[in-house]
Amino acid sequence: MSRNHPSGRELLSTGKWVALLLTIFLLTSAAAILFAKSPSQKMVARVYRDGELLRVIPLFASMEPVEFSFGFEDRENVIYAGPEGVRMKSANCPDQVCVRQGWLRFARMPIVCLPHRIVITLENAPDEEEFDAISR
Amino acid sequence: MVMMRMRRAAWLVLALALTLLGTATVQAEERTFFAMDTVMSVRADGADAALLAKCEERIAQLEGLLSVTKEDSEIARLNRDGRAELSLDTQAILSFALEMGEQTQGALDVTLYPIVRAWGFTTGDYRVPSDDELAGLLSHVDYRSVTLENREARLPEGFMVDLGSVVKGYASDQLGSLLRENQVCSGIIDLGGNVYCLGRKSDGSPWRVGIQDPSGEGIIGSIAVEDRAVVTSGNYERCFAGEDGTVYGHIFDPATGRPAESGLTSVTVIGPSGAECDALSTALFVMGVERAAEYLKNQDHVEAIMLDEDGMLWVTEGIAEDFIPSEAFRAQRTIQ
């Protein structure tokens, strides 16, 4: 019998090693899938005032256009949501920066109405991973 | 022989699997909050909620010291009384801002506050001051008139200081240090669009930062960076339309007391110090392309991307390879 040929005992051990390798691979793959960030869900816009969540707006291509008005004391912001996306349609804030920003396009560039402390964020946008931040 | 190979293979698979598992389980903690009149967020790999809460507390502490509108801040006291004992933070940032005034030959001037106030940018009561009023106010604008000895600052009668052009950059540097001291080496600090990238992403790749298009909803391009601040200034964020329809921006030329008309619409500065990038994004905007290019020739540690009114992008040589312009901004010149 050649020394290069494994004995019966070695063959059995080789089989155990194969099983061990497969088990390690399967277990870690399953764990990685379990712990990994869940895949993108439906795109939503979230509206906050001073950090408090006011509304979640699901966004989809076939949606009917809708407007939401958020009033607080003498402050008012009107948000439009439709198949084109989300934008601040109007606001009675003095600087109008939020209205001028137009459509909410990037997860990392929320629409902010500073005077009224309203923030609109976008989640699960197709290009969410494109930028880590937007300098502005 | 076969056994040895199998054992080696097993160790390799185990190492690979653990790496895979490790990569998959690194989760970024994120905290978003309002401060310094803007929305801020800190995202860091491996940080816990308590550390990010400390970041927010540090911002609140700096705002309490440096805000020009909070009556009990050190800067408000200095403006009111003409003199004030300063904390180490306020001393450091005021000293830095005065030094940047010197370096930029007055393009950055922290004593512009009387002018900014007259235009209504602090109150929202926007108006266009008369030439006479501006001339009178400009006699109270000169960073060289501020004296800072030991920990005491003094201002001549009628002078006022506003550190708004450097505060967020300084704050981002402070948060970067706080995260590093707590063994966090990967994260993004976004203080109202004033961005500081800590290290690289957890997968080892550089951060990709977009730069907002000053005239629209999109971006002018993006850059790949690591351990760098990326700060942009433009007159699009805070501006108002006068009765004649003219749009007036919030970046002022200290020489005229009027919104800067340098031919630039946006200036982004990239460098290791957030405070310096913050100061320079304003100063270069005021300078315009030619003076800015001249200034940048002697500053190897900072890079810049500038957009002029004709849509031309001016990009320094050191960042040109890492910058990807958007479709609409292909016209580009390199600053050597």
Interface residues (C-beta under 8 A of the other chain):
Chain A: N4 P6 E10 S13 T14 W17 V18 L20 L21 I24 F25 L27 T28 S29 A31 A32 I33 F35 A36 K37 D50 G51 P94 D95 V97 R100 Q101 G102 W103 R105 F106 R108 M109 P110 V112 L114 P115 R117 V119 E130 F131 D132 A133 I134 S135 R136
Chain B: M1 V2 M3 M6 R7 A9 A10 V13 L14 A17 L18 L20 L21 T23 A24 T25 Q27 T32 F33 F34 D37 T38 V39 G124 Y126 I188 D190 G192 G193 N194 V195 C197 K201 W207 R208 V209 G210 I211 Q212 G216 E217 G218 I219 S222 V230 V231 T232 G234 Y236 E237 R238 C239 F240 T268
